[in-house]
Every structure is written in structure tokens, then in C-alpha cells.
């Protein structure tokens, strides 16, 4: 089944690709590799803010990470001229979690993105990954994730 059809059966509608908020581009393509700039946690209601370990629990953080994954796929779709079915695989994610110094469950938070990508893309959604803590993130968001993708 195509990626677009599978997302449809999951009830997932990708958001529009977010415009850059500063002096950078949302993605860069080099050959068949697309490097997507960090996507911050946000949904139709706005930014998902807060600090893990101080009022935001792992489940809420994982849900925030999933919104980052949706943003990443939206940027990949834009890089593919609107055709998400050109996506071959997710290569690598780097996830940043706005968390307290004693919070140690960053991997569980970024699993929100990883689990979603595997569910949506199957084996081509499996990827290398880093999950790190940040003392703060832009606009106070809970999670930011950047990604590397292979397209055809």
C-alpha cells in the first residue's frame, strides 16, 4: 500500500509544511537524501510547550514528539513536490527534549515520533536515532526533532 493511502487509512492528514521561523531553509536535498530542519511540537491548537520532568509527563512528551514527526513528513512531502509516495525511508532522527536536569526518559519521549513513523511507514520507517536533553527549546516547546530521509 502506498504511503499516502496508508496514512489515509490511519486517519492521518499531514499538516502544511511549516515556513522557516528564521534565516534557514526547511529542508535541503543532496542527491536522494533530504535533510529536514528541526520541527517543533505543535498542532492545530498551537505550540505544545513545557518541560519534561516539570509538569509534562512522558506520555504528553511522546504525543508532542508525534506532532514533530508529522511536521517532518510534511516537509518531506514538500521536498518531493507534494508526492509523499516518493519517500524511500527514514534514515535518522535527532530528537531534543526540553527537560529538567534529572529527567532521563528522553528516549521514551522521542519514541512518540519513532513509533509513529514505523506504524505509518513499516520497515522503511525504522531509523537510526539520537534523543538528547535540552535546557530549553525555541518558544518553550516541549520537543524538537530533525530528520534525514531518502527519497526517489
N, CA and C atoms as an extended XYZ file, in Angstrom:
456
Properties=species:S:1:pos:R:3:atomname:S:1:resname:S:1:resid:I:1 pbc="F F F"
N         0.850       -1.180        0.000 N   UNK     1
C         0.000        0.000        0.000 CA  UNK     1
C         0.897        1.245        0.000 C   UNK     1
N         0.506        2.253       -0.749 N   UNK     2
C         1.292        3.480       -0.810 CA  UNK     2
C         1.279        4.196        0.539 C   UNK     2
N         2.253        5.045        0.738 N   UNK     3
C         2.329        5.814        1.987 CA  UNK     3
C         1.097        6.687        2.141 C   UNK     3
N         0.722        7.375        1.076 N   UNK     4
C        -0.435        8.277        1.163 CA  UNK     4
C        -1.706        7.516        1.505 C   UNK     4
N        -1.899        6.339        0.902 N   UNK     5
C        -3.082        5.523        1.204 CA  UNK     5
C        -3.046        5.022        2.644 C   UNK     5
N        -1.859        4.579        3.086 N   UNK     6
C        -1.753        4.067        4.448 CA  UNK     6
C        -2.038        5.169        5.461 C   UNK     6
N        -1.504        6.367        5.245 N   UNK     7
C        -1.799        7.488        6.141 CA  UNK     7
C        -3.302        7.765        6.163 C   UNK     7
N        -3.918        7.689        4.999 N   UNK     8
C        -5.366        7.912        4.904 CA  UNK     8
C        -6.128        6.868        5.720 C   UNK     8
N        -5.738        5.601        5.612 N   UNK     9
C        -6.430        4.553        6.373 CA  UNK     9
C        -6.212        4.710        7.881 C   UNK     9
N        -5.089        5.347        8.253 N   UNK    10
C        -4.813        5.610        9.666 CA  UNK    10
C        -5.576        6.845       10.165 C   UNK    10
N        -6.222        7.554        9.247 N   UNK    11
C        -6.922        8.774        9.620 CA  UNK    11
C        -5.991        9.961        9.814 C   UNK    11
N        -4.810        9.886        9.215 N   UNK    12
C        -3.794       10.933        9.364 CA  UNK    12
C        -3.818       11.857        8.152 C   UNK    12
N        -3.930       13.138        8.422 N   UNK    13
C        -3.777       14.162        7.399 CA  UNK    13
C        -2.536       14.962        7.760 C   UNK    13
N        -1.566       14.989        6.870 N   UNK    14
C        -0.350       15.744        7.152 CA  UNK    14
C        -0.660       17.236        7.156 C   UNK    14
N        -0.039       17.967        8.067 N   UNK    15
C        -0.221       19.420        8.065 CA  UNK    15
C         0.507       20.030        6.870 C   UNK    15
N         0.252       21.298        6.617 N   UNK    16
C         1.053       22.017        5.628 CA  UNK    16
C         2.471       22.120        6.175 C   UNK    16
N         3.448       22.111        5.278 N   UNK    17
C         4.837       22.266        5.699 CA  UNK    17
C         5.015       23.657        6.298 C   UNK    17
N         5.566       23.696        7.502 N   UNK    18
C         5.760       24.970        8.192 CA  UNK    18
C         6.840       25.802        7.496 C   UNK    18
N         6.618       27.102        7.459 N   UNK    19
C         7.613       28.023        6.915 CA  UNK    19
C         8.716       28.224        7.946 C   UNK    19
N         9.930       28.493        7.508 N   UNK    20
C        11.018       28.744        8.455 CA  UNK    20
C        10.708       29.961        9.330 C   UNK    20
N        11.145       29.892       10.587 N   UNK    21
C        10.901       30.979       11.530 CA  UNK    21
C        12.103       31.918       11.641 C   UNK    21
N        13.178       31.619       10.930 N   UNK    22
C        14.393       32.436       11.000 CA  UNK    22
C        15.147       32.288        9.673 C   UNK    22
N        16.432       32.562        9.692 N   UNK    23
C        17.247       32.555        8.480 CA  UNK    23
C        17.795       31.155        8.189 C   UNK    23
N        16.919       30.270        7.738 N   UNK    24
C        17.294       28.919        7.331 CA  UNK    24
C        16.229       28.414        6.362 C   UNK    24
N        16.503       27.296        5.722 N   UNK    25
C        15.522       26.683        4.836 CA  UNK    25
C        14.930       25.468        5.534 C   UNK    25
N        13.697       25.091        5.199 N   UNK    26
C        13.062       23.976        5.897 CA  UNK    26
C        13.678       22.616        5.571 C   UNK    26
N        14.293       22.503        4.404 N   UNK    27
C        14.960       21.260        4.031 CA  UNK    27
C        15.998       21.547        2.973 C   UNK    27
N        16.965       20.636        2.865 N   UNK    28
C        17.976       20.692        1.815 CA  UNK    28
C        18.055       19.303        1.220 C   UNK    28
N        18.018       19.237       -0.105 N   UNK    29
C        18.156       17.956       -0.788 CA  UNK    29
C        19.535       17.859       -1.413 C   UNK    29
N        20.220       16.747       -1.157 N   UNK    30
C        21.505       16.447       -1.762 CA  UNK    30
C        21.377       15.059       -2.357 C   UNK    30
N        21.299       14.984       -3.676 N   UNK    31
C        21.066       13.695       -4.314 CA  UNK    31
C        19.711       13.154       -3.899 C   UNK    31
N        19.697       11.925       -3.392 N   UNK    32
C        18.425       11.328       -2.965 CA  UNK    32
C        18.200       11.440       -1.455 C   UNK    32
N        18.978       12.291       -0.805 N   UNK    33
C        18.859       12.496        0.635 CA  UNK    33
C        18.273       13.885        0.912 C   UNK    33
N        17.292       13.927        1.823 N   UNK    34
C        16.678       15.182        2.242 CA  UNK    34
C        16.956       15.373        3.725 C   UNK    34
N        17.553       16.508        4.050 N   UNK    35
C        17.833       16.889        5.430 CA  UNK    35
C        16.754       17.892        5.831 C   UNK    35
N        15.958       17.522        6.821 N   UNK    36
C        14.848       18.375        7.242 CA  UNK    36
C        15.226       19.079        8.539 C   UNK    36
N        15.063       20.401        8.528 N   UNK    37
C        15.332       21.212        9.719 CA  UNK    37
C        14.419       20.781       10.860 C   UNK    37
N        14.814       21.127       12.065 N   UNK    38
C        14.055       20.766       13.249 CA  UNK    38
C        12.610       21.222       13.178 C   UNK    38
N        11.714       20.299       13.482 N   UNK    39
C        10.276       20.591       13.536 CA  UNK    39
C         9.872       20.608       14.998 C   UNK    39
N         9.217       21.676       15.403 N   UNK    40
C         8.847       21.833       16.803 CA  UNK    40
C         7.470       21.245       17.068 C   UNK    40
N         7.232       20.930       18.334 N   UNK    41
C         5.959       20.319       18.715 CA  UNK    41
C         4.839       21.357       18.649 C   UNK    41
N         3.893       21.067       17.753 N   UNK    42
C         2.734       21.940       17.587 CA  UNK    42
C         1.632       21.164       16.893 C   UNK    42
N         0.416       21.613       17.127 N   UNK    43
C        -0.738       21.007       16.477 CA  UNK    43
C        -1.696       22.121       16.061 C   UNK    43
N        -2.894       21.759       15.699 N   UNK    44
C        -3.868       22.754       15.237 CA  UNK    44
C        -4.194       23.790       16.315 C   UNK    44
N        -3.987       23.423       17.579 N   UNK    45
C        -4.253       24.356       18.683 CA  UNK    45
C        -3.084       25.279       18.983 C   UNK    45
N        -1.946       25.038       18.354 N   UNK    46
C        -0.770       25.882       18.570 CA  UNK    46
C         0.422       25.097       19.080 C   UNK    46
N         1.345       25.824       19.692 N   UNK    47
C         2.574       25.215       20.196 CA  UNK    47
C         2.285       24.301       21.380 C   UNK    47
N         3.026       23.194       21.444 N   UNK    48
C         2.965       22.304       22.605 CA  UNK    48
C         4.211       22.614       23.426 C   UNK    48
N         4.004       23.289       24.529 N   UNK    49
C         5.112       23.797       25.329 CA  UNK    49
C         5.232       23.041       26.643 C   UNK    49
N         6.311       23.312       27.344 N   UNK    50
C         6.504       22.753       28.663 CA  UNK    50
C         7.809       21.999       28.780 C   UNK    50
N         8.098       21.597       29.999 N   UNK    51
C         9.360       20.938       30.313 CA  UNK    51
C         9.081       19.553       30.889 C   UNK    51
N         9.684       18.546       30.287 N   UNK    52
C         9.570       17.181       30.790 CA  UNK    52
C        10.288       17.098       32.133 C   UNK    52
N         9.630       16.479       33.101 N   UNK    53
C        10.168       16.408       34.444 CA  UNK    53
C         9.702       17.564       35.316 C   UNK    53
N         8.968       18.492       34.724 N   UNK    54
C         8.433       19.639       35.475 CA  UNK    54
C         7.059       19.989       34.913 C   UNK    54
N         6.105       19.098       35.135 N   UNK    55
C         4.738       19.367       34.710 CA  UNK    55
C         4.306       18.670       33.436 C   UNK    55
N         5.238       18.193       32.626 N   UNK    56
C         4.894       17.463       31.406 CA  UNK    56
C         5.361       16.022       31.593 C   UNK    56
N         4.431       15.062       31.448 N   UNK    57
C         4.811       13.664       31.642 CA  UNK    57
C         5.263       13.030       30.327 C   UNK    57
N         5.780       11.827       30.419 N   UNK    58
C         6.341       11.128       29.254 CA  UNK    58
C         5.281       10.938       28.171 C   UNK    58
N         4.061       10.564       28.541 N   UNK    59
C         3.005       10.350       27.540 CA  UNK    59
C         2.713       11.638       26.770 C   UNK    59
N         2.643       12.758       27.462 N   UNK    60
C         2.405       14.041       26.783 CA  UNK    60
C         3.602       14.413       25.915 C   UNK    60
N         4.801       14.114       26.395 N   UNK    61
C         6.003       14.371       25.599 CA  UNK    61
C         6.034       13.524       24.342 C   UNK    61
N         5.651       12.253       24.459 N   UNK    62
C         5.615       11.366       23.294 CA  UNK    62
C         4.577       11.847       22.282 C   UNK    62
N         3.446       12.331       22.762 N   UNK    63
C         2.430       12.884       21.860 CA  UNK    63
C         2.970       14.125       21.154 C   UNK    63
N         3.731       14.942       21.876 N   UNK    64
C         4.355       16.122       21.266 CA  UNK    64
C         5.363       15.693       20.197 C   UNK    64
N         6.125       14.640       20.485 N   UNK    65
C         7.102       14.134       19.519 CA  UNK    65
C         6.409       13.636       18.255 C   UNK    65
N         5.231       13.041       18.401 N   UNK    66
C         4.497       12.578       17.221 CA  UNK    66
C         4.127       13.759       16.323 C   UNK    66
N         3.788       14.895       16.917 N   UNK    67
C         3.467       16.050       16.075 CA  UNK    67
C         4.703       16.515       15.304 C   UNK    67
N         5.879       16.350       15.912 N   UNK    68
C         7.115       16.675       15.195 CA  UNK    68
C         7.293       15.749       13.995 C   UNK    68
N         6.983       14.471       14.175 N   UNK    69
C         7.091       13.506       13.070 CA  UNK    69
C         6.146       13.875       11.930 C   UNK    69
N         4.947       14.328       12.270 N   UNK    70
C         4.016       14.784       11.232 CA  UNK    70
C         4.603       15.974       10.484 C   UNK    70
N         5.224       16.895       11.214 N   UNK    71
C         5.873       18.040       10.578 CA  UNK    71
C         7.018       17.622        9.674 C   UNK    71
N         7.791       16.634       10.113 N   UNK    72
C         8.878       16.121        9.283 CA  UNK    72
C         8.339       15.540        7.977 C   UNK    72
N         7.290       14.720        8.081 N   UNK    73
C         6.706       14.136        6.862 CA  UNK    73
C         6.124       15.221        5.956 C   UNK    73
N         5.564       16.263        6.537 N   UNK    74
C         5.043       17.369        5.730 CA  UNK    74
C         6.172       18.036        4.946 C   UNK    74
N         7.319       18.192        5.579 N   UNK    75
C         8.469       18.793        4.878 CA  UNK    75
C         8.991       17.854        3.787 C   UNK    75
N         9.022       16.555        4.069 N   UNK    76
C         9.446       15.585        3.046 CA  UNK    76
C         8.487       15.632        1.864 C   UNK    76
N         7.194       15.701        2.138 N   UNK    77
C         6.213       15.811        1.053 CA  UNK    77
C         6.489       17.055        0.217 C   UNK    77
N         6.798       18.172        0.859 N   UNK    78
C         7.127       19.400        0.129 CA  UNK    78
C         8.388       19.211       -0.710 C   UNK    78
N         9.388       18.542       -0.140 N   UNK    79
C        10.632       18.280       -0.876 CA  UNK    79
C        10.395       17.390       -2.087 C   UNK    79
N         9.352       16.575       -2.013 N   UNK    80
C         9.007       15.639       -3.099 CA  UNK    80
C         7.961       16.234       -4.041 C   UNK    80
N         7.803       17.537       -4.022 N   UNK    81
C         6.848       18.176       -4.921 CA  UNK    81
C         5.406       17.801       -4.637 C   UNK    81
N         5.109       17.482       -3.386 N   UNK    82
C         3.743       17.133       -2.992 CA  UNK    82
C         3.433       15.648       -3.027 C   UNK    82
N         4.401       14.820       -3.401 N   UNK    83
C         4.175       13.376       -3.541 CA  UNK    83
C         4.920       12.602       -2.451 C   UNK    83
N         4.279       12.390       -1.313 N   UNK    84
C         4.901       11.690       -0.186 CA  UNK    84
C         5.275       10.254       -0.551 C   UNK    84
N         4.669        9.712       -1.595 N   UNK    85
C         4.985        8.341       -2.001 CA  UNK    85
C         6.388        8.205       -2.588 C   UNK    85
N         7.077        9.316       -2.799 N   UNK    86
C         8.481        9.279       -3.239 CA  UNK    86
C         9.438        8.989       -2.076 C   UNK    86
N         8.928        9.003       -0.852 N   UNK    87
C         9.760        8.703        0.311 CA  UNK    87
C        10.180        7.236        0.276 C   UNK    87
N        11.478        6.994        0.388 N   UNK    88
C        12.006        5.629        0.388 CA  UNK    88
C        12.158        5.127        1.820 C   UNK    88
N        12.797        5.943        2.675 N   UNK    89
C        12.990        5.520        4.065 CA  UNK    89
C        13.380        6.697        4.942 C   UNK    89
N        13.141        6.518        6.226 N   UNK    90
C        13.646        7.434        7.235 CA  UNK    90
C        15.051        6.941        7.569 C   UNK    90
N        16.035        7.811        7.480 N   UNK    91
C        17.419        7.418        7.734 CA  UNK    91
C        17.792        7.663        9.195 C   UNK    91
N        17.548        8.901        9.686 N   UNK    92
C        17.961        9.233       11.051 CA  UNK    92
C        17.121       10.371       11.598 C   UNK    92
N        16.819       10.290       12.878 N   UNK    93
C        16.178       11.372       13.615 CA  UNK    93
C        17.110       11.822       14.731 C   UNK    93
N        17.097       13.106       15.010 N   UNK    94
C        17.740       13.642       16.198 CA  UNK    94
C        16.665       14.395       16.962 C   UNK    94
N        16.366       13.906       18.162 N   UNK    95
C        15.299       14.483       18.969 CA  UNK    95
C        15.843       15.238       20.166 C   UNK    95
N        15.294       16.425       20.377 N   UNK    96
C        15.668       17.276       21.504 CA  UNK    96
C        14.465       17.409       22.424 C   UNK    96
N        14.678       17.141       23.701 N   UNK    97
C        13.598       17.158       24.677 CA  UNK    97
C        13.877       18.259       25.701 C   UNK    97
N        12.957       19.195       25.815 N   UNK    98
C        13.045       20.255       26.810 CA  UNK    98
C        12.787       19.598       28.165 C   UNK    98
N        13.852       19.421       28.957 N   UNK    99
C        13.680       18.656       30.189 CA  UNK    99
C        14.565       19.171       31.317 C   UNK    99
N        14.174       18.782       32.508 N   UNK   100
C        14.947       19.130       33.697 CA  UNK   100
C        16.251       18.340       33.714 C   UNK   100
N        17.185       18.786       34.524 N   UNK   101
C        18.500       18.147       34.593 CA  UNK   101
C        18.429       16.698       35.065 C   UNK   101
N        17.419       16.358       35.864 N   UNK   102
C        17.333       14.991       36.390 CA  UNK   102
C        16.395       14.085       35.585 C   UNK   102
N        15.805       14.590       34.501 N   UNK   103
C        14.923       13.777       33.659 CA  UNK   103
C        15.781       12.883       32.770 C   UNK   103
N        15.468       11.593       32.720 N   UNK   104
C        16.316       10.657       31.959 CA  UNK   104
C        15.543        9.817       30.944 C   UNK   104
N        14.297       10.160       30.685 N   UNK   105
C        13.485        9.358       29.770 CA  UNK   105
C        13.347        9.988       28.384 C   UNK   105
N        14.374       10.707       27.932 N   UNK   106
C        14.325       11.298       26.595 CA  UNK   106
C        14.015       10.261       25.513 C   UNK   106
N        14.624        9.054       25.562 N   UNK   107
C        14.292        8.065       24.531 CA  UNK   107
C        12.806        7.704       24.497 C   UNK   107
N        12.173        7.608       25.665 N   UNK   108
C        10.741        7.286       25.694 CA  UNK   108
C         9.912        8.405       25.074 C   UNK   108
N        10.350        9.640       25.245 N   UNK   109
C         9.645       10.770       24.636 CA  UNK   109
C         9.774       10.700       23.110 C   UNK   109
N        10.982       10.528       22.612 N   UNK   110
C        11.206       10.511       21.159 CA  UNK   110
C        10.595        9.268       20.526 C   UNK   110
N        10.327        8.232       21.323 N   UNK   111
C         9.596        7.071       20.801 CA  UNK   111
C         8.246        7.480       20.214 C   UNK   111
N         7.681        8.581       20.680 N   UNK   112
C         6.420        9.052       20.099 CA  UNK   112
C         6.544        9.288       18.614 C   UNK   112
N         7.680        9.805       18.190 N   UNK   113
C         7.934       10.007       16.756 CA  UNK   113
C         8.333        8.696       16.086 C   UNK   113
N         9.258        7.978       16.712 N   UNK   114
C         9.754        6.733       16.117 CA  UNK   114
C         8.645        5.706       15.941 C   UNK   114
N         7.838        5.503       16.967 N   UNK   115
C         6.751        4.528       16.876 CA  UNK   115
C         5.756        4.908       15.788 C   UNK   115
N         5.430        6.196       15.706 N   UNK   116
C         4.510        6.653       14.667 CA  UNK   116
C         5.082        6.402       13.268 C   UNK   116
N         6.357        6.720       13.063 N   UNK   117
C         6.944        6.537       11.728 CA  UNK   117
C         6.984        5.070       11.324 C   UNK   117
N         7.259        4.188       12.274 N   UNK   118
C         7.245        2.758       11.955 CA  UNK   118
C         5.816        2.293       11.667 C   UNK   118
N         4.852        2.773       12.440 N   UNK   119
C         3.456        2.413       12.186 CA  UNK   119
C         3.005        2.916       10.810 C   UNK   119
N         3.395        4.114       10.470 N   UNK   120
C         2.948        4.719        9.214 CA  UNK   120
C         3.693        4.187        7.996 C   UNK   120
N         4.982        3.864        8.169 N   UNK   121
C         5.822        3.531        7.016 CA  UNK   121
C         6.337        2.097        7.006 C   UNK   121
N         6.058        1.341        8.052 N   UNK   122
C         6.556       -0.029        8.113 CA  UNK   122
C         8.076       -0.044        8.246 C   UNK   122
N         8.713       -1.017        7.636 N   UNK   123
C        10.168       -1.172        7.744 CA  UNK   123
C        10.912        0.059        7.257 C   UNK   123
N        10.382        0.772        6.280 N   UNK   124
C        11.080        1.965        5.785 CA  UNK   124
C        11.018        3.115        6.789 C   UNK   124
N        10.230        2.957        7.839 N   UNK   125
C        10.173        3.951        8.894 CA  UNK   125
C        11.195        3.729        9.995 C   UNK   125
N        11.859        2.559        9.995 N   UNK   126
C        12.888        2.274       11.016 CA  UNK   126
C        14.123        3.116       10.703 C   UNK   126
N        14.749        3.648       11.751 N   UNK   127
C        15.798        4.637       11.537 CA  UNK   127
C        16.825        4.607       12.660 C   UNK   127
N        17.980        5.190       12.383 N   UNK   128
C        18.952        5.484       13.428 CA  UNK   128
C        18.427        6.705       14.186 C   UNK   128
N        18.910        6.906       15.432 N   UNK   129
C        18.311        7.984       16.208 CA  UNK   129
C        19.192        8.418       17.364 C   UNK   129
N        19.059        9.677       17.720 N   UNK   130
C        19.600       10.214       18.967 CA  UNK   130
C        18.455       10.902       19.691 C   UNK   130
N        18.469       10.838       21.021 N   UNK   131
C        17.471       11.510       21.847 CA  UNK   131
C        18.222       12.196       22.982 C   UNK   131
N        18.204       13.522       22.972 N   UNK   132
C        19.007       14.263       23.936 CA  UNK   132
C        18.163       15.285       24.690 C   UNK   132
N        18.677       15.689       25.834 N   UNK   133
C        18.026       16.691       26.667 CA  UNK   133
C        18.488       18.081       26.259 C   UNK   133
N        17.610       19.047       26.442 N   UNK   134
C        17.953       20.455       26.244 CA  UNK   134
C        17.399       21.235       27.423 C   UNK   134
N        18.160       22.202       27.873 N   UNK   135
C        17.712       23.028       28.997 CA  UNK   135
C        16.520       23.887       28.601 C   UNK   135
N        16.422       24.226       27.331 N   UNK   136
C        15.263       24.940       26.796 CA  UNK   136
C        15.260       24.755       25.289 C   UNK   136
N        14.105       24.987       24.698 N   UNK   137
C        13.953       24.889       23.251 CA  UNK   137
C        13.241       26.144       22.751 C   UNK   137
N        13.333       26.435       21.455 N   UNK   138
C        12.707       27.649       20.920 CA  UNK   138
C        11.224       27.749       21.296 C   UNK   138
N        10.820       28.927       21.685 N   UNK   139
C         9.430       29.249       22.010 CA  UNK   139
C         8.890       28.431       23.181 C   UNK   139
N         9.778       27.757       23.903 N   UNK   140
C         9.366       26.969       25.057 CA  UNK   140
C         8.734       25.642       24.706 C   UNK   140
N         8.887       25.187       23.432 N   UNK   141
C         8.261       23.929       23.033 CA  UNK   141
C         8.859       22.762       23.811 C   UNK   141
N         8.085       21.695       23.913 N   UNK   142
C         8.500       20.510       24.661 CA  UNK   142
C         9.492       19.648       23.887 C   UNK   142
N         9.354       19.604       22.555 N   UNK   143
C        10.162       18.703       21.738 CA  UNK   143
C        10.482       19.372       20.404 C   UNK   143
N        11.668       19.080       19.883 N   UNK   144
C        12.053       19.450       18.518 CA  UNK   144
C        12.785       18.264       17.925 C   UNK   144
N        12.472       17.931       16.668 N   UNK   145
C        13.111       16.786       16.015 CA  UNK   145
C        13.508       17.181       14.597 C   UNK   145
N        14.748       16.827       14.232 N   UNK   146
C        15.205       16.991       12.855 CA  UNK   146
C        15.383       15.613       12.244 C   UNK   146
N        15.389       15.538       10.914 N   UNK   147
C        15.464       14.221       10.304 CA  UNK   147
C        16.202       14.192        8.987 C   UNK   147
N        16.657       13.008        8.645 N   UNK   148
C        17.304       12.725        7.370 CA  UNK   148
C        16.492       11.626        6.696 C   UNK   148
N        16.157       11.836        5.423 N   UNK   149
C        15.270       10.940        4.691 CA  UNK   149
C        15.857       10.640        3.314 C   UNK   149
N        15.568        9.443        2.810 N   UNK   150
C        15.922        9.077        1.450 CA  UNK   150
C        14.663        9.128        0.601 C   UNK   150
N        14.777        9.755       -0.579 N   UNK   151
C        13.649        9.836       -1.494 CA  UNK   151
C        14.061        9.311       -2.868 C   UNK   151
N        13.061        9.111       -3.714 N   UNK   152
C        13.379        8.730       -5.106 CA  UNK   152
C        12.897        9.817       -6.042 C   UNK   152
